[in-house]
């Protein structure tokens, strides 16, 4: 049973790497969907809180030492945009959005992307994991001690998240950032 679970997780990771080939129509609808599925409210005094489909994170504003956003490419084929919130405590939080690097996107690329999404959803249902928010790790190479990680399903949501965290930190006013399930 454990072997099949590991195989399903490996398939989930491979399929997630094939997802989200950008093209004009999907980019606009994704952005609109992301804006409709995020919200921000006043939060607990002196804290920034994020409620996400993959879990929740809360940090005292006076314990944040830096907030950064950067992009990088893994193995020449996966683009990662990552927001890191570092604290004076023992852990840091990483929020990231991944997409495949596509050269010369075409209808074939869009078809492969859709097929990958369909397969990923089937695998996700079998192992009861939300593919849009699951953090995929391969022990021990991607396990980071004292790191809290969240997979964000699109770039617009990640941008809204960093804006919320920065605003709360700079102003010193508590905020609660919420991402609805499915985003």
C-alpha positions in Angstrom: 0.0 0.0 0.0 2.8 2.4 0.9 4.5 1.8 -2.5 1.3 2.7 -4.4 1.0 5.9 -2.3 4.6 6.8 -3.2 4.0 6.0 -6.8 0.8 8.2 -6.8 2.7 11.1 -5.2 5.5 10.7 -7.8 2.8 10.8 -10.6 1.2 13.8 -8.9 4.6 15.6 -9.0 5.3 14.8 -12.6 1.9 15.8 -13.7 2.0 19.0 -11.8 5.1 19.9 -13.7 3.2 19.7 -17.0 0.4 22.0 -15.8 -0.5 25.6 -16.5 0.9 26.3 -19.9 0.1 30.0 -20.3 -2.0 31.3 -23.2 -4.1 34.4 -23.7 -7.5 33.2 -22.7 -6.5 31.2 -19.6 -4.3 34.0 -18.2 -7.2 36.5 -18.1 -9.7 34.0 -16.7 -7.1 32.8 -14.1 -6.4 36.4 -13.0 -10.2 37.2 -12.6 -10.7 33.9 -10.7 -7.8 34.6 -8.4 -9.1 38.1 -7.6 -12.5 36.6 -6.8 -11.2 33.9 -4.6 -8.9 36.0 -2.3 -9.9 38.4 0.4 -8.2 40.5 3.1 -9.6 41.7 6.4 -8.3 43.2 9.6 -6.7 40.5 11.5 -5.5 39.9 15.0 -3.6 42.9 16.3 0.1 42.7 15.6 -0.2 39.6 13.5 -0.3 38.6 9.8 -2.4 35.6 9.1 -2.9 33.6 5.9 -5.7 31.0 5.5 -5.0 28.9 2.5 -6.4 25.7 1.0 -3.2 23.9 2.1 -3.2 25.1 5.7 -2.7 28.3 7.6 0.1 30.5 8.7 0.3 33.3 11.4 3.2 35.4 12.4 3.8 38.3 14.8 4.6 41.4 12.7 7.5 42.3 15.0 9.1 38.9 14.4 9.3 39.3 10.6 12.8 40.2 9.6 12.3 40.2 5.8 9.8 39.5 3.0 11.1 38.6 -0.4 9.9 37.5 -3.7 12.1 35.9 -6.4 11.8 33.6 -9.4 14.1 30.8 -10.5 14.1 27.8 -12.9 14.6 24.2 -11.7 16.3 21.7 -14.0 15.7 24.0 -17.0 12.0 23.1 -17.2 10.1 24.3 -14.1 9.6 28.0 -13.3 9.1 28.8 -9.6 8.0 32.2 -8.2 8.5 32.2 -4.5 7.6 34.5 -1.6 9.7 34.0 1.6 8.8 35.4 5.0 11.8 35.1 7.3 11.4 35.6 11.0 13.6 36.0 14.1 12.2 32.7 15.2 13.2 29.2 14.2 11.3 28.9 10.9 10.6 30.6 7.7 7.6 30.4 5.4 7.8 29.8 1.7 4.8 30.4 -0.6 5.3 29.4 -4.2 3.7 29.1 -7.6 5.1 26.7 -10.2 4.7 26.3 -13.9 6.5 24.6 -16.7 8.9 26.5 -18.9 7.4 26.5 -22.3 9.2 27.4 -25.5 6.9 28.3 -28.4 3.6 27.5 -26.7 1.1 26.0 -29.2 -2.2 24.3 -29.3 -0.3 21.0 -28.7 1.1 22.6 -25.5 -2.4 23.7 -24.4 -3.7 20.2 -25.1 -0.9 18.6 -23.1 -1.5 21.0 -20.3 -5.2 20.2 -20.2 -4.5 16.4 -20.3 -2.0 16.8 -17.5 -4.6 18.7 -15.4 -7.2 16.0 -16.0 -4.8 13.3 -15.0 -3.6 15.2 -12.0 -7.2 15.7 -10.8 -7.8 11.9 -11.1 -4.7 11.1 -9.1 -5.6 13.7 -6.5 -9.1 12.2 -6.0 -7.6 8.7 -5.5 -5.2 9.9 -2.7 -7.5 12.6 -1.4 -5.0 15.4 -1.9 -5.9 18.8 -3.4 -3.5 19.1 -6.3 -3.8 22.9 -6.3 -2.5 23.3 -2.8 -0.4 20.2 -2.1 3.2 20.7 -1.5 5.2 18.0 -3.2 8.4 16.9 -1.5 10.8 14.1 -2.3 12.5 12.9 0.9 15.3 13.8 1.8 16.3 16.1 -1.1 13.4 18.6 -0.8 12.8 18.4 2.9 13.9 21.6 4.6 14.2 21.6 8.3 12.3 24.5 10.0 10.6 25.5 6.7 6.8 25.9 6.3 5.8 25.6 2.7 2.6 26.4 0.8 1.8 25.8 -2.9 -0.2 28.7 -4.4 -2.2 27.8 -7.5 -1.6 30.9 -9.6 0.7 34.0 -9.8 -2.1 36.5 -9.2 -2.9 34.9 -5.8 0.9 34.9 -4.9 1.1 38.6 -5.8 -1.9 39.4 -3.6 -0.4 37.4 -0.7 2.9 39.3 -0.8 1.1 42.6 -1.0 -0.9 41.7 2.0 2.1 40.6 4.1 4.1 43.7 3.1 1.3 46.1 3.9 0.7 44.5 7.3 4.5 44.5 8.2 5.2 48.0 7.0 2.0 49.5 8.6 2.2 47.4 11.8 -1.5 46.6 11.5 -2.8 43.0 11.7 -4.1 41.5 8.5 -5.9 38.3 7.6 -5.4 37.1 4.0 -7.8 34.4 2.8 -7.6 32.2 -0.3 -10.8 30.2 -1.0 -10.5 26.5 -1.7 -9.8 25.7 -5.4 -7.5 28.7 -5.8 
